[in-house]
Amino acid sequence: MLVKRKLYTDNGSAFGDIEIDDSITEGDYRIRAYTRYMLNDEDLVLFEKKISILARPMTINDKYKSVGLVNAEKEKKQEREVRNSQMSKPNVQFFPEGGNLVIGLQSELGLKITDEFGNGLAMKGHIFDQKGNLINSFQTYNFGIGVFPFTPKTGTNYYAELNIGGIVHRYSLPMALDKGYVIQLKNHGSQIIIKVSSNIDQGLTGTLVLGHLRGEIFLKHSKINSSKSSYLIKFPTSELSDGVAHFTLFNQQGEPICERLTFIDNPENEIDLTLTTDRSDYKFREKVDLNLSIADTQGKPLQGDFSISVALDKSFDKNDSNIKGWFLLNSDMGNTVENPYYFFGEDSNFRKKLLDILMLTHGWRRFVWKSFLLNESSRPLEYLPEKGVMINGVTRAFNNRNQPIKALTTLSILGQDVYQEKRLTDAQGRFSFGPLVFLDSVEAIINASSSILGKNENKKISIYLDTVKTKVNIDSLTTQESYKNTFPIQEELIKEYRAKVSDLEYSPRVNALSEVIVKAKKKNRKESIEEELNKMTVYGTAQNRIIPDSIPGRTSRTVFDVLTQVPGVQVLGTFPNQNVRIRGMNSFSSSGDPLFLKDGVPVSANFVQSTALNDVLFVDILKGGEAAFYGSRGTNGVVAIYTDSGQSFESGLKEQPGVANFVIPGFYKAREFYHPNYGGKKTYHKISDHRTTLYWNPEVIITEKTKTNLNFYTGDLPGNYTLRLEGVTSDGKLVSKQYSFNIHN
């Protein structure tokens, strides 16, 4: 794994970015995305997208070197051409509708023909019986799938025949059952017709047909008493959402005996999306105004959350992933569909027919039928949904890790404002804080004290934080690669890019930069020490800092004794009744005391008063704007004490009883996608703009009341560009749409 990003969302969507290092190896990489909740599925299916990373081309004597990735793809293509010219026997799989062929009962028989690499083959063939009589003909289409009606007869065997270049290949059909059940399905879009048949006397009595879509049951049809050999069920799809619907037939004993899948494409769920630009043709560096609006089939405005990208056509695959292909098909079929996004391209009856054949040739159960029939609750979740950052741990005896100690724990998070929360551990010393939400990493401290419940006893405690991480076996998730007919990187686009930069010779590690003058000064010892001390604070440097190393007689002095040396700081009274006042600070509290911190944790004035200076590494006194870092708690100033644990400045603190210092990795804060504004003259406008992606906005909110207007500028690269919009409406409907425009000089 190269990099990991943890993103936070409270509205169903999140976005991030990944910086690609210039030393990365050229090749194909995969991006996987998942939530912790998804790990509860026994058949783990994670979103996965392949991206190809191409190293910067190198020009030598006006001739460019071939890029390794493109060369590798050329070699694969040549290897395919050689092997295809000597095609071996294709693989043929048969898929009886419902699961089995049954003597005397008609059903659909699906089939899939693939080559040795798993690529689907479009072919024609014939079905014969054992005597050589022609029974039927068939044809496979995209992905090598096809279907034909078939009724097996008693005592007859059947085979399929393919004729490839004069060579005949034969394949036996599955054996038919003498007695059994068949479930047939016809999907008419707005209505589904299910036919259940059996050649068993009274076999349909007590049968049950159960239909569900993504775990939600929408059909439960039982046949209490039936003397007929078949019955029909007609079910409207008007109330169903789009996606893969599962229909299962159960016998009298509650055992599943037939299953049929179909794809629901409810006409009532169609979306009227208006996606237009102010023109269809643009020149270089012109402003593009984009208008968006969305409504249902009745014209009622809708709202939703969407993502928009604008890229040169040559820079992405036309069959690239889309939101419908993943959510409605691939996530429910377990990554078994070769190209799920093909079925959600242009709207055509052929694609819908092909999608129904696909449902016939795939069967993948994500759900346990027994729990559905008994209305049982789902099994306990091993991985609970994450609602934020959790900080869990245990308190033990300082000198005995196996001895739990019940304690009062205090979590302090140091940031713009100090956040503090207390938790009482259980009898085993377990504690838990959260869920917490913050971007980027923050410093935190946990204190534990056994002086609780009115007891004076204060034992030394060690704090151990849980470090168990969720491990996903990504090797088993990788989709099996097969030889494709397209390159992941378009060589034509590479040539165009080289033509634009032909006046420079590039090496893979050289960038053309404007002149930059760098000035540097060697740090002295004092500056180096200050830099190391600043790393220990969350606010950086302080204008007033005391380092006890240089104070004579520090072994017999306290922190209060040296605070009087700081301008503007007064120590009033005599030990043990002393108070500290910082002049120039507005006192909003009755005491007027500043905020006292020991290693970032708030402490009392009495505690500081008794702290020996010999145990202190340094003390910072924060006034005015510096104290504002701690918000309202710093209105009277801040006295921050950092203890000396006997280590050098380069290392962290040693383990201390009752204290645990650590850094909490927060959620990743995404950077904004850069797109220049050519509306006014800027210095950077002199630089050539050869971006293939002009615009990306992952967080476009469309409301019901107004149209959404966006804009961006074209670059210096001519060609046809595609604007892609994807997202989800507020009522859960998926949207995917494309729009094209042209850029010319």
QUIURTA-V242852 format. One record per residue. N is the residue number from 1. D_FIRST is the distance of its C-alpha to the first C-alpha in Angstrom with 1 decimal. Layout:
n=(N	N)
d_first=(D_FIRST	D_FIRST)
//
This chain:
n=(1	2	3	4	5	6	7	8	9	10	11	12	13	14	15	16	17	18	19	20	21	22	23	24	25	26	27	28	29	30	31	32	33	34	35	36	37	38	39	40	41	42	43	44	45	46	47	48	49	50	51	52	53	54	55	56	57	58	59	60	61	62	63	64	65	66	67	68	69	70	71	72	73	74	75	76	77	78	79	80	81	82	83	84	85	86	87	88	89	90	91	92	93	94	95	96	97	98	99	100	101	102	103	104	105	106	107	108	109	110	111	112	113	114	115	116	117	118	119	120	121	122	123	124	125	126	127	128	129	130	131	132	133	134	135	136	137	138	139	140	141	142	143	144	145	146	147	148	149	150	151	152	153	154	155	156	157	158	159	160	161	162	163	164	165	166	167	168	169	170	171	172	173	174	175	176	177	178	179	180	181	182	183	184	185	186	187	188	189	190	191	192	193	194	195	196	197	198	199	200	201	202	203	204	205	206	207	208	209	210	211	212	213	214	215	216	217	218	219	220	221	222	223	224	225	226	227	228	229	230	231	232	233	234	235	236	237	238	239	240	241	242	243	244	245	246	247	248	249	250	251	252	253	254	255	256	257	258	259	260	261	262	263	264	265	266	267	268	269	270	271	272	273	274	275	276	277	278	279	280	281	282	283	284	285	286	287	288	289	290	291	292	293	294	295	296	297	298	299	300	301	302	303	304	305	306	307	308	309	310	311	312	313	314	315	316	317	318	319	320	321	322	323	324	325	326	327	328	329	330	331	332	333	334	335	336	337	338	339	340	341	342	343	344	345	346	347	348	349	350	351	352	353	354	355	356	357	358	359	360	361	362	363	364	365	366	367	368	369	370	371	372	373	374	375	376	377	378	379	380	381	382	383	384	385	386	387	388	389	390	391	392	393	394	395	396	397	398	399	400	401	402	403	404	405	406	407	408	409	410	411	412	413	414	415	416	417	418	419	420	421	422	423	424	425	426	427	428	429	430	431	432	433	434	435	436	437	438	439	440	441	442	443	444	445	446	447	448	449	450	451	452	453	454	455	456	457	458	459	460	461	462	463	464	465	466	467	468	469	470	471	472	473	474	475	476	477	478	479	480	481	482	483	484	485	486	487	488	489	490	491	492	493	494	495	496	497	498	499	500	501	502	503	504	505	506	507	508	509	510	511	512	513	514	515	516	517	518	519	520	521	522	523	524	525	526	527	528	529	530	531	532	533	534	535	536	537	538	539	540	541	542	543	544	545	546	547	548	549	550	551	552	553	554	555	556	557	558	559	560	561	562	563	564	565	566	567	568	569	570	571	572	573	574	575	576	577	578	579	580	581	582	583	584	585	586	587	588	589	590	591	592	593	594	595	596	597	598	599	600	601	602	603	604	605	606	607	608	609	610	611	612	613	614	615	616	617	618	619	620	621	622	623	624	625	626	627	628	629	630	631	632	633	634	635	636	637	638	639	640	641	642	643	644	645	646	647	648	649	650	651	652	653	654	655	656	657	658	659	660	661	662	663	664	665	666	667	668	669	670	671	672	673	674	675	676	677	678	679	680	681	682	683	684	685	686	687	688	689	690	691	692	693	694	695	696	697	698	699	700	701	702	703	704	705	706	707	708	709	710	711	712	713	714	715	716	717	718	719	720	721	722	723	724	725	726	727	728	729	730	731	732	733	734	735	736	737	738	739	740	741	742	743	744	745)
d_first=(0.0	3.8	5.9	7.6	11.3	14.0	17.0	20.6	23.2	26.7	27.9	25.4	23.3	20.8	19.2	16.8	15.5	12.7	14.1	13.4	14.1	17.0	15.6	12.7	13.4	15.4	14.5	13.3	10.0	9.6	9.8	10.3	12.8	14.6	17.0	17.5	20.7	19.3	18.0	21.7	22.2	22.8	21.6	18.2	17.9	15.2	15.6	13.7	14.5	14.0	14.5	15.8	15.5	18.6	19.5	22.7	25.7	28.2	31.9	34.4	38.1	37.6	35.5	31.8	29.5	27.9	24.2	22.1	20.4	23.8	25.4	23.0	23.9	27.5	27.4	26.0	28.9	31.4	30.3	30.6	34.0	35.2	34.1	35.5	38.8	39.0	37.6	37.6	38.8	36.8	35.3	37.2	36.3	38.9	38.4	41.6	41.9	41.5	40.4	43.6	46.6	49.8	53.3	55.3	52.7	51.3	47.6	45.0	43.2	39.8	38.4	35.4	35.6	32.7	32.4	30.7	27.4	27.6	28.9	31.7	35.2	38.1	41.2	44.6	46.2	48.9	49.6	52.5	54.2	55.2	58.5	56.8	57.8	55.5	54.1	51.7	49.5	45.9	43.4	39.6	38.0	34.5	31.7	34.6	35.9	39.5	42.1	45.8	48.4	49.5	52.2	52.4	55.9	57.2	57.2	55.4	52.3	50.4	48.1	46.3	47.0	45.1	46.9	44.7	46.7	49.6	47.5	47.8	45.0	45.8	43.8	45.3	44.9	44.0	47.1	48.7	49.6	53.3	52.9	50.1	48.7	47.3	45.7	45.9	44.5	45.5	43.5	45.8	43.5	45.7	46.7	45.4	48.0	47.2	49.6	49.7	51.8	52.9	55.6	56.1	59.4	58.6	54.9	53.9	55.6	53.2	50.1	47.5	45.3	42.3	40.1	37.0	34.5	31.0	32.8	35.8	39.0	41.4	43.8	45.5	48.5	50.6	53.6	56.1	58.7	58.9	61.1	59.7	57.3	55.0	54.3	52.6	50.3	50.0	47.4	46.9	43.4	44.6	43.1	39.7	36.4	34.6	32.3	32.5	35.5	36.0	39.6	40.4	43.9	44.9	48.0	50.6	48.6	45.6	43.5	41.4	43.0	41.9	39.0	38.7	36.1	37.0	35.4	37.2	37.7	40.2	42.4	42.9	39.3	39.5	38.8	41.0	38.6	40.3	37.9	39.9	40.1	43.4	43.7	42.4	42.5	41.5	41.9	39.6	38.6	40.5	39.8	38.6	39.8	38.0	39.7	38.2	40.0	39.4	41.9	42.4	44.9	47.8	47.0	45.9	43.4	39.9	37.2	33.4	30.0	28.7	26.4	27.9	26.6	28.9	27.7	29.5	30.0	28.8	25.3	24.2	24.9	27.9	26.3	23.2	22.0	24.3	24.7	27.4	25.7	22.8	24.8	28.0	27.0	23.5	22.5	25.8	25.8	22.5	20.8	23.8	25.2	24.6	25.1	25.9	26.4	29.3	31.5	31.3	32.3	36.0	38.3	40.4	42.1	40.6	37.0	38.3	40.0	37.0	34.9	37.5	37.4	33.6	34.3	36.8	34.5	31.7	32.0	29.2	30.2	27.9	30.8	33.1	36.6	38.4	37.2	38.3	41.8	42.4	41.0	38.9	36.3	32.7	31.3	30.0	26.5	23.9	21.7	23.9	23.2	21.8	24.5	23.3	22.0	23.6	24.6	25.8	27.2	30.3	33.3	34.8	37.6	36.8	38.0	37.1	33.6	35.0	37.7	36.7	38.7	39.4	39.0	39.0	35.6	35.3	32.1	32.5	30.0	30.9	30.6	33.1	35.0	34.8	33.8	35.1	35.1	36.7	36.1	38.1	36.2	37.3	39.2	36.1	34.9	32.1	31.5	29.4	29.2	28.0	26.7	26.4	25.1	24.5	22.3	20.5	20.8	24.2	26.1	27.7	30.2	31.3	34.9	36.5	40.2	42.2	45.4	45.5	48.0	50.9	50.2	50.7	48.6	45.4	43.3	40.5	37.1	33.5	30.8	27.5	24.7	22.5	18.9	17.9	14.6	13.9	11.8	11.0	11.1	9.1	10.6	14.0	13.4	12.9	16.3	18.4	19.0	22.7	24.6	25.3	28.3	26.5	24.3	21.1	22.5	26.2	27.9	30.8	28.8	27.6	31.3	32.4	30.0	31.2	34.8	34.2	33.2	35.5	37.3	34.5	32.8	29.1	26.8	23.0	23.0	26.3	27.0	30.6	31.5	34.8	36.6	35.3	37.3	35.5	37.7	36.7	38.7	38.1	37.8	40.5	40.1	41.0	38.4	35.7	36.8	36.9	33.3	32.1	34.2	32.9	29.3	30.8	32.2	30.7	33.5	33.3	36.7	40.1	43.5	45.2	43.5	45.2	43.9	46.3	45.9	48.8	51.1	54.0	54.7	51.4	51.6	54.4	53.3	51.1	48.9	51.8	53.9	51.9	51.1	54.7	53.8	51.5	53.5	54.0	53.1	55.9	56.1	59.0	61.0	61.1	59.0	58.0	58.7	56.8	55.2	53.1	53.8	52.0	54.4	53.5	51.2	52.4	52.9	52.0	52.1	55.3	54.4	53.2	50.8	47.6	44.2	43.6	40.0	39.1	35.5	34.8	36.6	39.9	42.9	46.7	49.2	50.8	47.5	47.2	50.9	50.5	47.4	48.5	47.6	46.7	43.6	42.4	40.1	41.0	42.4	41.7	44.4	43.2	45.7	46.0	42.8	40.8	41.8	40.9	37.2	38.1	39.9	43.2	42.8	43.2	46.4	48.5	46.2	43.5	43.8	40.4	40.6	37.9	38.7	38.7	36.8	37.7	34.5	34.1	32.9	29.5	28.5	28.2	30.8	31.7	31.7	34.8	36.7	36.1	33.5	29.8	28.2	24.5	22.3	21.2	18.0	19.5	18.4	17.0	20.0	19.6	21.5	24.3	24.0	26.4	29.4	32.5	36.0	38.7	41.5	42.7	42.8	40.0	39.2	35.8	37.6	38.7	35.2	34.5	32.5	30.6	28.0	27.2	26.0	29.0	28.2	25.6	26.6	24.4	27.1	30.5	32.9	35.9	38.8	41.9	44.4	43.5	41.9	38.7	39.0	36.2	36.4	34.6	35.7	35.4	34.2	35.7	34.1	36.6	35.9	35.4	32.9	31.6	31.3	29.1	29.6	27.8	28.1	29.9	33.5	34.7	36.1	32.8	33.6	30.8	31.6	30.3	32.5	32.7	35.3	36.0	37.9	38.7	38.5	41.0	42.5)
//
